[in-house]
Amino acid sequence: MLGYTADKDAYLKRLRRIEGQVRGLQRMVENDEYCIDVLTQISAATKALQAVSLGLLDEHLKHCVAQAVAEGGEVAEEKIAEASAAITRLVRS
């Protein structure tokens, strides 16, 4: 079972809301809305995606990585390296 499974419905709801924000952005560009207004909405959508990614990362650390560390060995090292790489990607974005 994946770490986020218990909160899957909440994550899906948030992602659907973000999908709506992106569709709204498309409409704004189609309607030649003011640049700053479009940029403001892009920032909001970006923050919403970041919140989802941080939530998923937290769940991954609490469940997948913690379980691997408890088991120890090479699997633990792989999970830690995997989590570190994910954090690096998030920080760069």
Sequence and secondary structure as in RCSB ss.txt:
>XXXX:A:sequence
MLGYTADKDAYLKRLRRIEGQVRGLQRMVENDEYCIDVLTQISAATKALQAVSLGLLDEHLKHCVAQAVAEGGEV
AEEKIAEASAAITRLVRS
>XXXX:A:secstr
  TTGGGHHHHHHHHHHHHHHHHHHHHHHHTT  HHHHHHHHHHHHHHHHHHHHHHHHHHIIIIIHHHHHH HHH
HHHHHHHHHHHHHHHHH 
